[in-house]
Amino acid sequence: MTEQSTRIPFHSASPKVGIILLWYPLFTQPFIFRDVEAIKTRLPAIVYTLYGENLRLCSREMCQAGSSAQRLGIKKLLPILFSNAKFLLGHPLRYTQLFGNHVMRRWKSFEILGENLWAFLCGIHLAPIVLRAGIEILYAPWPRGTTTAARVIFHCTGIPYVTVARADNLEPRDPDLVDKLLDACAIRTNNCADGMRIEKLLAEGLSHNTGQDTPEVRVIYNCLTLHVNKCAPLAMKKPVKLLAVGRFDVTKGFDVLLDACAILLDQHVSFTLSLVGGGGKLMGLGNLEERLHRQTRELGLEKIVSFPGLVDHDAFPDILRSHDIFVAPCVIASGGARDGIPNTLIEAMSFGLPVVATNVSALPEIVRHEHTGLLVPQRNPAALAQALRTLIENPEKARTLALNGAKLARELFSPQKNGELLADFLVQANRAWRSRKCAE
């Protein structure tokens, strides 16, 4: 079993944390859910969401925990507009400066502009609310809308914030990303590869902002989100069952996986593939789902590849246990977008599935070639097909890699350990910030 959090008595010196999110919970972000619950069990905390409730496909645990969140969203539009009008009338110059700093940027799309504009309005509205609630430090798990709101609150009240940056949050970067990182009292990331990318961004920003303090960057891995009460049996009987899971986005490399499947089919390898996920249009990711279905037909893989669609979080363990090999063919997109360590990958490893993944971004931190899995170059269907065939034809090798992978996943992504690290990080960040302010 993975460790389950139990409420820990708060220390008298524990800072009160305001956690800023777009939604809470959200079925596509179980790792955020686990982080938030880890904080709530260790520190006094209030969750504020900028949008309304969205419990679609959330687990029972998520639904129960999300009931305490203080939500904004369209239902709170009038109070939010009133708060902004009040601030504007009382402090017109200050409001104009804040609006220019946070909203008047060259955004890549109207969608990003809309998210940041709404986050700005919510930040103005929330500033006096979090002040009255006694919040001492803010935690914003995403560097876009949530950190926009946290940064607005910081500029209005002086309450410091910790932000989180990872993977495609860093590239292609938003025009305000470096400013958000520099204004943070500390920065958390969930893998070492992204930690190095953040350090480079900070160095770049500090070259134009001499004399500014450098926020600490700390790597704290995500927490496992599923409770492992039974591992995958790994029958490895033909046809061997392959599994890939994720939103249908270009960074997942599912088109490369389908090309690799066509190679295996030509080689008369006996297998099936479940491509679990979707949500392209729903998540603003375009028509990739339609293209994957069309590619499947064009390659003659209709009898090999299935598309179960989006699945309930509670159903995911049974899906993992019913397959033999997990595939994560991630790629770096043309604009630089990429995954860090996909949450589905670490869950698959924790359930004892052998994995084949690409050697991009932070994947080698958990998939260690020939020890916890097999790594192949990105966008290389032939290499991917060969690695999959190696495991299909060598069940004992697959089981050995799976055993090693499960051990490493449970160590690196321990909910108990990483929950403690995250709570301690917030306490230390708050203490360091207060010390700096006193010294000034």
N, C-alpha and C positions, 0 to 999 in steps of 0.2 A: 504493500500500500504506500502511496505517497503520503507525506505528512499532511495532516489537516490542521488548520489554524484553530487555536483556542484563544479566547480573550485573555490577555495578559494585563494585570493591574498596571495602571498608568503611574509612572514616576511623577513626583510633584514638579519636576523641572521639565517635563515633556511639553514641547510646544504644541499649540493647537493648530492643526493643519487644515487648510481649505483646498480641496481637490477639485480642479476645474476640468470638466469634460464636455464634449459635445453631447453625447448620449451616455447613459449608464443604467443598466449594462447594455452591451451590444453583442450579438451572437458572433460577429466576425472578430471580436477582440477579447477572447477569453483570458489572454495574458494580462490585459489591463484590469480585468475583473479581479484576477488573483492578486495583482499588485495592490489594488485599492483595498481589498479585504485584508491583506496583510498589514497595511497601514492602520486600518480601522481597529484591528485587534491589538495593536501595540501603542497607538497614539490617539489622543482625542482628535477627531476629524469630522468634517462636514463635507459631503459631496454636493457640488453645484453643477448642474448641466445647463448648457446654453440652448439645447433643443428640448423638445418634449419627450414623452415616453415612447420607446420602440422596443418591445419585448419579443419581436418576431424571432422564432427559432431559439430563443434563450432557454437554458436549462432551468429546471425548477429551482435550483440553488441560486441562480442568477436573479430570477424573478423575485424571490423572497428578499434577497439582499438589496435589490434596487429600490425597494419601497421607501427607504428612508432618504433618498436623494431629494434635494431641493431643486426643482426643475423650472426653467424659463420657457422658451419656445413661443410660438405664435399666440398662445393664450395669454401671455404676459406682455404682449406688444404695447398696449396702452401705458402700463406702468413704466416700461422701459423707455418709451418715447417721452413720457412726462419727466423721468429722471434726467434725460439728456437735455430737454428743453430748460429745466430748472438750472442745470449746470451751465448751459450756454448763456442764459440770461444773467446769471450771477457772476460768471467768469468768462466773458466772451473771448478774450485774448487767449486765455489758457486753453479753453475748449478748442479753439481754432488751431493752436499749436499741436495739441494732442491728436486732433483729427488729421492734420497734415502728416504728422510723424507716423501714425499707425495705418492710415487708409490711403493717402495719396501717393501710391507707389505704382510702378509699372508691372502690374500683375499679368501672369501668363494667360489668364482666362477670366471670363465674367464669373464663373463658379467660384474661383479662388477669391476674387474681389468680394463677392457676396458673402462668403464665409467670414472674411476678415472684417467687413463692414458690420455684420451682425455681431461678431465677437467684440468689436469696439463698443457698440451700443450697449451690449450686455456688461462689458467691463465697467463702463460709467455707472450703470445701474447697480452693479454688485459692490462697487467700492465702499459705499457707506454701510452696506449690509454686512460685509465681512469684517469691517471695522467694529461694528456693534457686537458682532458675534465673538469678538476676541481672537480672531485668527491671527497667528503670528508668522506663519509662513505658508506660501501657496505652492502647490504641486501641479504642474501642467504636463501631462504625459505625451502631448503632441506639440510640435513646434509651430503649428499653423494657428488655427482658430483658438485653441485652448490657451496657448501662450500669448496670443494677441490680447485676450481678455485679462490674463494674469499680469501682463506688462502694463496695460492700462491701469489696473488696480494699483500696481506698484508705483506708477507715476502719480497717481492721485493720493495715495495713502502712505507710501513708503514701506508697505509690507513686501518683503522680498519674495522671490519665487525661484523654484527649481524647475527647470525644463528638461525634457527628454528628447533626444534627437537620434535618429537611426535610419539606415537604409535609404529608401527613396525620399525621405524627408531632407536629405542632404544634397542630393543631386537628381534632377535639376533643382537648384536652390531657389527659394522665394527671395524677392528683393530685400526683405527685411530680416532674413535669417541671421546674418552675422550680428546685427544690432540686438536681436533677441538673445543670442548666445552671450554677448558681452554684458548685457544688462542683468542677466541671471546671476543669482548668488552662487549657484552651482549647477552642473549639468550631469545628468545621468544618461548613459547609453547602455545597450544590452549586449554588446559584443566588442571585442578588441579592435577589429578592423574599422568599425565606425568610430571608435575612440580616437584612433589615429587621424581619421578624416576630420573630426571635430577640432583636434589640436591644430591642424593646418589652417582651418577656417579662422580660429581664434588668433593665430599668429598673423594671418592676413589682415584681420580687423584691427589688431593692436598696432600694426604698422601705420595705420591712419588715425589711431586714437591713443597717442602716447600719454602715459601717466595713469591710464585706467587699470584697475585691478583685473587680474586674470582669474575667471571663475574656475574652480576645481572641476575636472572632468573625471568621473568615476564609472568604471564598468561594473554593472550588476546585472547578471543574466536574468532572463525571465524566469518565472515559476511555472512548473508543470501545472496544467489546469485540470487534468483528468486523474481520477483515483484508480490506480492500477490494482485491481483485485484478482485479475487473471490475465496472463500473458497470451499472446498469439501462439497457437499450437505448432505452427509451421509444418504442416503436413507435407508440403512441397510435392503433392501428387499432381500428375498431369491432367488437365492443363494447369500449370502453375499460375496463381492468381496475383497479378501485379496491381498496385494501387498508387494513384497520384491524387492529391487533394489540394484545393486552393481556389481562390477567386480566379475567374478567367481573365487574366491580365497578361500583357506581353512579357512581364518579368518572370513568369512561371515557366516559360519554355515548353508549354504543352504541345505546340506544333512540332517542335523537335522530337518530342517523345513519340508522337504519331508516326513521324518518318522512321524512327528507330523500330517501331512496331512493324512497319512495312518490311524492313530488312529482316527481322526475326521471322516473319511470316514466309518470306521468300526462302529462308533457311530451314523451313519446316519445323521450327521450334513450337512446342505445344504450350500455349499460354493464353490468358485473357487479361484485359486491362479494364479496371474501373476508374473512370475519370470523374471524381466527385467534386462538385462545386458548381460554379456558374455565377449568376448575378452581374453579368457584363453591363447591360443597360441599367439595371437597378442600382449598381454602384458607380455609374458614370464612367464605365470602362469601355464603352463602344460595343461593337458587334462581333467581338472575338468568338463568342460562343457559337454564333452562326457559322463563322469560318472554320472552327474546329469540327463541327458536324459535317460541313461540306468536304473538308479534307479527309475525314474518316470515310466518307462514301467514295471519294476519288481514289483512295488507296485500297479500296476493297476490304476495309476492316470492320464492316458492320457487324459481323458475327463474332468479332474478337473484342471490340471496344464497346463498353456501355457507359452511359451518362446518367447516373442516378440523380443528379441535380444537387441542390443545397440540402443539407441534412441537419436535423436537430442535434444540438450539442450532446444531449443525453444518448443519442443513437450512435455517436461516433465510436465509442469503445467496441461495440459489436462489429462495426465495419472494419476496424483495425484487426480484430481477432479473426475475421473471416478471410484474410488475405495472407500472402506469403512473402511478398517483397514490396517495399515502399520506394517510390522514385521521386526525386526532386531535381528536375532538369533545368534549374533556374538559369537565367541569362541576364546580362546587363543590357538594358535597352539603349537604343541609339541616343536618347537624350541623357543617359547616365542613370536613369532609374534602375533600382535593383532591390532584391530582398536582402535582409540581413541573415538571420537564421529563421526560416519559416517555423511557426509554432506547430504546424501539423507534422513537420519532420521530427521535432523533439518528442512529440507525443507518440509518434509511430515507434521511435527508438525505445521509449520508455516501456512500450507494450511488447518489446522483444521482436520487432520486425527488422530484418536486414535491410540496409538502404543502399541505393545508388544515387549519387548526387553529383552536381558539377562543382568545379573547384573555384567558384567565384565568391566574392565578398567574404562573409564570415563563415561560410559553410565548412571550410577545413578545420575550424575550431572545434566542431563536434563530430564531423565525419572525417576520421583520421584514416587515410588510405591503407587498406589491408589490415586494419586493426578494428575499427568500429564500422567500417563500410567501405565502399569503393567510390573513388572520385574519378571523374572524366572531364575533359575540356568542354566548355560551353559550346552550343551550336554545332555539335559534332554527332550526328545521328549514328554513324558507324561505330564510334567509340562507346556511345551509350548502349547500343544494341549488343556489343561485345561484352560489356560489363554485366548486363542483365543475363546474357546467355551463360556467362561464367557462374553466376549464382544459381540459375535454373538447373544447370547440369552438375553442380557441386553442392548438394543440399547440406552436407556437413560443414563445408566452408561457410555457407550462408548462416547456419545456426551458430557457429563460433563468432562470426562478426556480430550477429544479433545479440548474443550474450554480452560481449564486450560493450556494444553500443548502449544496451539497456543500463548497464552499470554506470557508464559515463554520463548518460542523460540524467539519471536520478541523482548523481553527484553534482553536476554543474547547475541543474535546474531545480534543485531541492526547494520546495515552497517554504519550509521551515528556515533553512539557512538564508536564502535570498530575501525572504520577508524580513528577517532580522537585519540583514545588511541594508535594505532599503530604509527601514525605520531609523536605523542608526545614522544613515547618511543625511536624512532630513534633520535629525537632532543636531548633528555636527555642523551642517550647513547653516542652520539658524544660529547656533552658538557663535560660529565664526563671523557671521554677518553682524551680530550684535556687538561683538568685540571690536570689529572694524569701525562701527558707528560710534562706539564709546571713545575710541582712540582719536577720532576726528574732532 
